[in-house]
Amino acid sequence: MNELKSKKSNTQIIVSSYVTSDFCTREKLGDTIIDMQSIGADVVKLIIELDSIANVAPIFHLLTHCQVPLIARTMGESGLISQLLGPKYGAFMVFGSLGDKNVPGLPSLASIKQVYKLEYMNVDTKIFGVVSSPVSHSKGPLLHNPAFRHTGYNGIYVPLLVDDLQEFFSVYSSSDFAGFSVGIPHKEAAVRCCDEVHPLALSIGAVNTIVRSPADGKLVGYNTDCEACITAIEDAYRENSVKSEQGSYVSPLSGKLFVLVGAGGAGRAIAFGARSRGARVVIFNRNFERAKALAMAVSGEAMPYERLNDFRPEKGMILANASAVGMEPDKDQTPVSKVALKSYELVFDAVYTPRNTRLLQEAAEVGATVVSGVEMFIRQALGQFKLFTNGLAPEEFMRKIVLEQF
C-alpha cells in the first residue's frame, strides 16, 4: 500500500492544448494556461500555430513567468527559435526531430547536440542570428556557434525566418538580441531599420550586419560583404598584382571590365567594391530599373538581362554573380551559358550552397579562374564575428570549420 502511494505521489499530469495563431498573444496564452492549471495540470504543454516569428515573443514571456512547468511546441519554420532559445527562458523541455526528416519548426536532434549545444545556454546567453527569407539554406549556425564556444563567448546564433523586418526589430528589442546577419531579401531595407549606419554601408545602400549597442540599445548597421568579395577576387589575382613606383599595390581589378549579375544587397556591395578598385562596372539584373539605379550610383553601365549571354565586348573580363540563380535547391541553374563564359578570365559566384555551383564548374571547364562564394562567406563572417564579440575572431579555427562542414 505504501509503495502504491509513493508511486502515485510521483505521478504528474501533463495537460496539452492546441492554440491557433489567432490566440497567440500574451494575454490569451496566459488565460489558456490558467484554465489548464485549474483542471489539475502539473505540466502545461502548448502546441502553437504560428504565422509570424513575432508570435514567438509572447511564448518567451510565458516561459519566464509561468508558475508551472511549461512546454511550448510551435508549428512552422517561423517558430524554430521557440525550441532553440527555449532553455534560455526556462522551457521545461524542447523538441527535436529524429533522422534526416525535416520538420518545420523543429531543429534536428543532431543539430541540438552538435551545433547549438543547448545544454550550455543560460539566462545570460546573448542571441545572434541570420535574418532572412528563406533562411533554411544558411550555413551561419554551423560556423558561428562553434566559434562562440571556441572563444568562450556566451552566445548562440540561430536562423530567423523574417518577412516583416520592421516588425521583427520592433518586437525583439531587448538587449538579449545582440546582433544579426542580414540575408535575402532584407539587406537594403535593413538600412532604414538601423538607428545608425556605418558610412561604407550607407554609401552602398545595403547592410549585412547589425549590432545592438550595449550602451544605449541602438541598432548599428555595417556592411562586411563589400571587402569580403573584392579581397577574395583580388587574392585570386595576387600573383598578377602590379606594384606602383610609390610602393603601393595597384588592384588587379583596376581597368578591368567587371560584369555583375544582380542588383540586390549583395550586388550593391560588390558593385561599390569593384568601383573603388578602378574597375569598369556593367550591371545586369532582371529588373532593369534596379540595374540602372545601381549603375548610376557607381558610374557604371546597365544592360538588359536578356543580353547577358551575348555580351562579349572583350576578352579577359570578370564575372560576379550576386543573384540567387544556382542556389539550392535549384543547383542545376546558371545565370550565364558555358559558351559565354569563354570571354571571362575570372568568375566569382556569391552563391555558396552548393559550394561548387554549376556556374563555377562550367567556368573552370573553359579555363577561367574561379572564386567560390564560400570564400566571401568566410571573410564576411569573420568581419561579423568581430563586430558581434567586440574583436574576437579565430580566423584559423573558422576556416577549418568551413572546410569540414561545407
C-alpha positions in Angstrom: 0.0 0.0 0.0 2.8 2.4 0.9 4.5 1.5 -2.3 1.4 2.4 -4.3 1.0 5.7 -2.5 4.7 6.5 -3.3 4.2 5.8 -6.9 1.0 7.9 -7.0 2.7 10.9 -5.4 5.4 10.9 -8.0 2.9 10.9 -10.8 2.5 14.2 -12.7 -0.2 15.2 -15.2 0.7 16.9 -18.4 -2.3 18.8 -19.9 -1.9 19.7 -23.6 -3.7 22.2 -25.7 -3.6 23.2 -29.4 -3.5 27.0 -29.9 -4.2 28.7 -33.2 -2.4 31.8 -34.4 -5.4 34.0 -33.5 -4.9 33.2 -29.8 -1.1 33.7 -29.9 -1.0 36.8 -27.7 0.5 37.1 -24.2 -3.0 37.6 -22.6 -4.8 34.8 -24.5 -2.0 32.3 -23.9 -1.9 33.3 -20.2 -5.7 32.6 -19.9 -5.2 29.2 -21.6 -2.5 28.3 -19.1 -4.7 29.3 -16.2 -7.6 27.2 -17.5 -5.3 24.2 -17.8 -3.9 24.7 -14.3 -7.5 24.8 -12.9 -8.1 21.2 -14.1 -5.1 19.9 -12.3 -2.2 20.3 -14.7 1.2 19.7 -13.2 2.9 20.4 -16.5 1.3 22.5 -19.3 2.0 21.7 -22.9 1.0 24.1 -25.7 1.1 23.2 -29.4 1.0 26.6 -31.0 0.2 27.5 -34.6 2.3 30.5 -35.9 2.0 32.8 -38.8 5.0 35.0 -37.9 8.2 34.9 -35.9 6.8 37.9 -33.9 4.3 35.5 -32.4 7.2 33.6 -30.6 7.9 36.6 -28.3 4.8 36.0 -26.1 5.9 32.4 -25.6 9.3 33.5 -24.3 7.5 35.8 -21.8 5.3 33.0 -20.6 8.2 30.6 -20.3 9.9 33.1 -18.0 6.9 33.9 -15.8 4.8 30.7 -15.8 4.2 29.3 -12.3 4.1 25.7 -13.6 6.5 23.9 -15.9 5.7 24.9 -19.5 6.3 23.1 -22.7 5.8 25.1 -25.9 5.9 23.4 -29.3 5.4 25.7 -32.3 4.2 24.7 -35.7 6.0 26.1 -38.8 9.5 27.3 -39.6 8.9 30.7 -38.1 8.7 29.1 -34.7 12.1 27.4 -34.8 13.6 29.7 -32.2 11.0 28.6 -29.7 13.0 25.4 -29.4 16.5 26.8 -29.9 16.1 29.6 -27.3 13.6 27.8 -25.0 16.3 26.8 -22.4 17.3 30.4 -22.0 13.8 31.4 -20.9 13.2 28.4 -18.7 11.4 25.9 -21.0 10.6 22.6 -19.2 11.8 20.7 -22.3 12.3 21.3 -26.1 11.7 19.1 -29.1 13.9 17.9 -31.9 13.3 15.8 -35.0 15.0 12.4 -35.5 16.9 11.3 -38.5 17.1 13.3 -41.8 13.4 14.2 -41.8 12.9 17.9 -41.9 10.0 19.0 -39.7 9.2 22.8 -40.0 9.7 24.5 -36.6 11.8 21.7 -35.2 15.6 21.6 -35.1 17.1 18.1 -35.7 18.2 16.3 -32.6 21.7 16.1 -34.2 21.9 19.9 -34.5 20.7 20.4 -30.9 23.6 18.2 -29.7 26.3 19.1 -32.2 25.7 22.6 -33.5 23.7 24.5 -30.9 24.6 22.5 -27.7 21.7 23.9 -25.8 23.0 22.4 -22.5 25.4 25.3 -22.3 22.7 28.0 -22.6 21.8 30.1 -19.6 19.9 33.3 -18.9 22.9 35.4 -19.8 23.4 33.9 -23.2 23.4 36.6 -26.0 21.3 35.9 -29.0 22.6 36.4 -32.6 21.1 35.1 -35.8 20.6 35.4 -39.5 17.6 37.4 -40.6 16.4 36.1 -44.0 13.6 34.7 -46.1 14.2 31.9 -46.9 16.7 31.0 -44.2 17.0 27.2 -44.1 19.9 27.3 -46.5 22.1 29.4 -44.2 25.4 27.9 -43.0 25.9 30.7 -40.4 24.9 28.5 -37.4 27.4 25.9 -38.4 30.2 28.5 -38.3 29.3 31.0 -35.6 28.2 28.6 -32.8 31.4 26.6 -32.7 33.4 29.9 -32.9 31.5 31.2 -29.9 32.4 28.2 -27.9 36.0 28.2 -29.1 36.5 31.8 -27.9 34.5 31.2 -24.7 31.9 33.8 -25.7 28.4 33.1 -24.2 26.3 33.4 -27.4 24.1 31.4 -29.7 23.5 32.0 -33.4 20.1 30.9 -34.8 18.2 31.0 -38.1 15.5 33.8 -38.1 12.8 33.4 -40.8 11.7 37.1 -41.1 9.2 38.5 -43.6 8.5 41.9 -42.0 11.8 43.3 -40.9 10.5 46.4 -39.2 8.1 44.3 -37.1 10.8 41.9 -36.1 13.1 44.6 -34.7 10.2 46.3 -33.0 9.2 43.1 -31.2 12.7 41.8 -30.4 14.1 45.0 -29.0 15.7 43.6 -25.8 19.4 43.6 -25.2 19.3 39.8 -25.3 19.1 40.0 -29.1 22.5 41.4 -29.6 23.4 41.1 -33.3 22.2 40.0 -36.6 23.4 38.9 -40.0 21.1 40.2 -42.7 20.3 38.0 -45.7 18.0 37.8 -48.7 15.9 40.0 -49.3 16.5 42.4 -46.5 19.9 44.0 -46.9 18.6 47.2 -48.4 15.6 47.5 -46.1 17.9 47.0 -43.2 19.4 50.4 -43.7 16.1 52.0 -42.8 15.7 49.8 -39.7 19.0 50.9 -38.1 19.5 53.9 -35.8 23.0 54.4 -37.1 24.7 53.2 -40.3 28.4 52.9 -40.9 29.5 55.3 -43.8 30.5 52.4 -46.1 27.2 50.6 -45.7 25.3 53.9 -46.1 27.1 54.7 -49.4 26.4 51.2 -50.6 22.8 51.3 -49.5 22.9 47.8 -48.0 23.5 46.4 -44.6 24.5 42.8 -43.9 25.4 43.1 -40.2 23.6 44.8 -37.4 24.8 45.1 -33.8 22.8 46.3 -30.9 24.8 48.9 -28.9 25.2 47.7 -25.3 25.3 51.3 -24.1 22.0 52.6 -25.4 20.3 49.7 -27.3 20.6 51.4 -30.7 20.9 49.2 -33.8 24.1 50.0 -35.8 24.4 48.7 -39.4 27.6 47.6 -41.2 28.5 46.0 -44.5 31.1 43.3 -44.4 30.1 41.9 -47.8 32.0 44.5 -49.8 35.6 43.9 -48.7 34.9 40.2 -48.4 34.1 39.8 -52.0 36.6 42.2 -53.5 39.6 40.9 -51.5 38.6 37.3 -52.4 38.7 38.2 -56.1 41.9 40.2 -55.7 43.7 37.4 -53.9 42.8 35.1 -56.8 44.8 37.6 -58.9 47.5 38.0 -56.3 50.4 36.7 -58.5 49.5 39.3 -61.1 49.3 42.3 -58.8 51.3 45.3 -60.0 53.4 47.4 -57.7 53.4 51.1 -58.4 56.6 53.3 -58.3 55.3 54.8 -55.0 55.4 51.3 -53.4 51.7 50.8 -53.1 49.8 48.0 -54.8 47.5 48.6 -57.7 44.4 46.4 -57.6 44.3 43.8 -60.3 40.7 44.9 -60.8 41.9 48.3 -62.0 40.8 48.9 -65.6 39.1 45.5 -65.9 35.6 45.2 -67.3 33.6 43.9 -64.3 30.3 42.2 -65.2 27.9 42.0 -62.3 24.7 39.9 -62.3 22.3 41.0 -59.6 21.5 44.4 -58.2 20.2 43.5 -54.7 22.0 44.0 -51.4 25.0 41.7 -52.2 25.2 43.1 -55.7 25.3 46.7 -54.4 28.2 45.8 -52.1 30.1 44.1 -54.9 29.5 47.0 -57.4 30.8 49.6 -54.9 33.8 47.5 -54.1 34.7 47.0 -57.8 34.3 50.7 -58.5 36.6 51.5 -55.5 39.3 49.4 -57.2 39.0 51.2 -60.5 37.0 48.6 -62.4 34.6 49.4 -65.2 31.3 48.1 -63.9 28.5 46.7 -66.1 25.3 45.5 -64.4 22.7 43.0 -65.5 19.5 42.5 -63.5 16.1 41.0 -64.3 14.6 44.3 -63.1 16.3 46.7 -65.5 15.3 49.8 -63.4 17.2 48.5 -60.4 20.2 47.8 -62.7 20.1 51.4 -64.0 19.8 52.9 -60.5 22.9 50.9 -59.3 24.8 51.7 -62.4 24.2 55.4 -61.9 25.4 55.1 -58.3 28.7 53.5 -59.3 29.3 55.4 -62.5 28.8 52.2 -64.4 26.5 50.9 -67.2 23.3 48.9 -67.1 22.4 46.3 -69.7 19.1 44.4 -70.3 19.3 41.0 -68.7 18.3 39.3 -72.0 21.7 40.4 -73.5 23.8 38.8 -70.8 24.8 35.8 -72.8 25.6 37.9 -75.9 27.7 40.5 -74.0 31.2 39.8 -75.2 32.9 43.1 -76.0 36.3 41.9 -75.0 38.3 39.0 -73.6 39.6 38.8 -70.0 36.5 40.2 -68.3 35.5 39.5 -64.7 32.1 38.0 -63.9 30.4 38.2 -60.5 27.1 36.5 -59.8 25.3 38.2 -56.9 21.9 36.7 -57.8 20.3 33.6 -56.3 20.5 31.7 -59.6 22.1 28.4 -58.9 21.4 28.3 -55.2 20.0 25.1 -53.7 17.5 23.6 -54.4 17.9 25.0 -58.0 21.5 24.0 -58.3 21.1 22.9 -61.9 20.6 26.5 -63.0 23.2 29.1 -64.1 23.0 32.8 -65.0 25.5 32.6 -67.9 25.9 30.0 -70.6 29.1 27.9 -70.9 29.8 29.4 -74.3 29.6 33.0 -73.0 31.9 32.1 -70.1 34.8 31.8 -72.6 35.1 35.6 -72.6 35.8 35.7 -68.8 39.2 35.5 -67.2 37.8 35.1 -63.7 34.3 34.1 -62.4 33.1 34.7 -58.9 29.8 33.3 -57.5 28.3 34.7 -54.3 26.2 31.5 -54.0 27.8 29.1 -51.6 25.1 26.4 -51.3 26.2 24.4 -53.2 29.9 25.2 -52.8 30.8 24.3 -56.4 27.9 25.8 -58.4 27.2 24.9 -62.0 28.4 28.4 -62.9 31.8 27.7 -61.3 32.1 24.2 -62.7 31.5 25.4 -66.3 33.8 28.4 -65.8 36.6 26.1 -64.7 35.9 23.8 -67.7 36.5 26.7 -70.1 39.7 27.7 -68.4 38.6 30.7 -66.2 39.9 31.3 -62.6 37.0 30.6 -60.3 36.3 32.0 -56.8 33.7 30.3 -54.7 31.1 32.2 -52.6 32.4 30.2 -49.7 35.5 32.4 -49.6 33.3 35.5 -49.5 31.2 33.8 -46.8 34.2 33.2 -44.6 35.5 36.7 -44.9 32.2 38.5 -44.3 31.6 36.1 -41.3 34.9 37.0 -39.8 34.0 40.7 -40.1 30.7 40.0 -38.5 32.1 37.9 -35.7 34.5 40.7 -34.8 31.5 43.1 -34.6 29.4 40.7 -32.6 32.1 39.9 -30.0 34.0 43.3 -30.0 37.1 41.9 -31.6 37.3 38.1 -31.1 37.7 36.3 -34.4 39.5 32.9 -34.5 40.2 33.0 -38.3 42.2 29.7 -38.5 39.5 27.9 -36.5 36.6 29.4 -38.5 38.3 28.5 -41.8 38.8 24.9 -40.6 35.1 24.7 -39.6 34.1 25.8 -43.1 36.3 23.3 -44.8 34.9 20.5 -42.6 31.3 21.4 -42.7 30.6 22.9 -46.2 
